[in-house]
Amino acid sequence: MAIKATIFKAALQIADMDRHYYANHALTLARHPSETDERMMMRLLAFALYAGDALIFGKGLSSDEEPDLWQKDLTGSIELWIEVGLPDERVIRKACGRADNVVVISYGRSAGIWWNENRDKLQRPNNLTVLNLQTETSLALAALASRTMQLQCTIQEGHIMMTSDAGMIEIEPMVWCGIFRSANE
């Protein structure tokens, strides 16, 4: 018998002063049985950073053909493709050929090793941004996870503050490649 996904509900308030985007989102996240709270919260952070009316969660771990999040235009063309974690560089290069913009948000203890192994190939595409979050930051973000969450995310000058009843975290992504843009370009 297969283990089913665990459902999390998040009420996310976003105040993105860099993009002048202010909205409330009622999100339902399905956490795959093999997914950690850390990874799920990284997907939620990615949503907050690039939120818009057309941004949706993809199948992520359940599919090689869909990213963790993506945004398509009305014709079905992929405007934004977002992966979290340490995806295979071939998947990223393929995504760069399919989407206008690709973002990878890396995290974890192995992120530096992953980047050193893939840096040369990943610096070639001009539509790719690779961000990194320190392990302490991603673990602190995971500590905010609960089955029902009330989160506030404030973004200003590339600095992110995520707050909930469980605490507050200041997040400053490190740019490894490309340009950190919290706007959908």
N, C-alpha and C positions, 0 to 999 in steps of 0.2 A: 504494500500500500504506500503510495507516494505521500510525502509530507506536503501539506498545503502552505501557501504563503501566509504570513502573519500581516494583518491589516493594521496600519497606523493612520490616525487622523491628525492633521496639523492645520491649525488656524494661523496663517502666516501674514503678518503685517509688514509690508515693505515700504521703506522710505529711502529711495535711491536718489540722493541729491545730485549725483554726477549725471544721471540721465533724466532727472525731473520725472521720475516714475514713482507714483504713490498709489498703492493698491493693497487690498485685503484679498487673500486667497484661501479658500477652504480646500485643502488637498487631501487626497487619499493615497497613501503609499503602500504598495504591496511589497513586503520584505521577503525576498526569496529565502527558502530554508538555508541556503549556503551563504547568505549575505549577513554581514555583521551590522550592529547598530552604527558603527563608525562609517561604513560604506553608505548605508541608507541616509545618514545625516549629511554626508558629502553630496549625495544627490539632491537633498533638500537645499543645501547651501548653493549648489550650482543653479538650482531653480531661482533662488533669491537673487543671485548675481545677474542672471540673464532673463528675468521674468518679463513676460509680455503676454498678450492675449492669445497668441498662437503657439506658445511654448508648451510642450507636453512631455510627459514621461514616456520613454520607449520601453521595449521589452527587456533591455539591458542584459542581465545575466542569462535570460531565457532564450536569447537570439543573437546570432552573430551578424545578422543583417540590420539590426536596429541599435542605435546608441542608447545611452542612459536617458538622455533628453534630446529633443530636437524640435525644430521649428520649420514648417514648410509654408510656402506662399500659396496663393489660391490656385496656382497651376500645378501644385504638387512638387515643385522644385524645392530642394532642401536649402534653406537659408543658413541654418545653424545646426551643428552636430556637436554634442557634448558627451565626452566620456569621462568617467571618474576612475581613479585607480591607476594601474600600470598596464594599459592595453598593449597588445602586440603592435610593433611599428608597422607591420603590413596592413593591419586594420586601420591604423591612422592614415597611412598614405592613401588607401582606398577611399576613406572618408573625405580626404582632401580633394580627391577627384570628383566626388559626388556632391559636395556641399560648398556653399559660398564661403563659410567660415567654420572652422573646426577648433574646439577648445578641449584640452585635456587638463583635468585637475588631478594632479598626482598627490599622493600622500603615503605615509607609512615608512617603516624603517628601511625598506628596500628601494625607496624612491630614488635616492642618489645613485645607487648601482644601476637601476633601470635607465636613468637619464644618461649616465656615462656610456652605457652600452648602445644607446639609440640616438645620442645627440647629433652625430654627423648626418644621419639620414633624416632626422626630424627638423633640422634647421633649413632644409631645402624648400619645402612648400611655403609660399608667401601668405597663405590663408590659414596658418596654424598658430595657435597660441597654446603654450604649455605653462601652466601655473603649478606651484608646489605649495603645500601647507605642511608646516612642521608637524612631527608626530604628536607633540604635546598638544597642539591646537586641534588636530583631528580627534584625539582621544577626549579632550575637553568637550568638543562638540558632541561626541557620542554620549557623553554623560547627560546631555540634555534630552536624550531620546526617551519617550514614553508613549504608550498606546494612544493617548490623546494629548496633544501639545498645543500650547498657546505661545507662539514665538513672535518676536519683533526683530526685524533686521534693518539696521540703519547703515547706509553706505555713503561715505563722503570722502572724496579725494583718494579713492582706492582702498580706504580703510573700512573694515566691516565690523559692526558690533551686533552680535546676536544675543538676545536676552530672552529669558523665560522665567517661570517661577523657580526653576532649578538653579538659576544663576545667570551670569553674564560672561561672554567671551569676546575678546578683541582679536580680530583676525586680520593678518596682513599677508596676503599671498605673495610669494616670491615668483617673479617672472623669469622663467628659464628660456623661453623662446617666444618671439612675436611681441605683441603689444597687449597689455592688459586692458581690455575694453569691456566695460560693463554695459555698453550699449550694443544693441543688435545693429550691425552696420551692413 
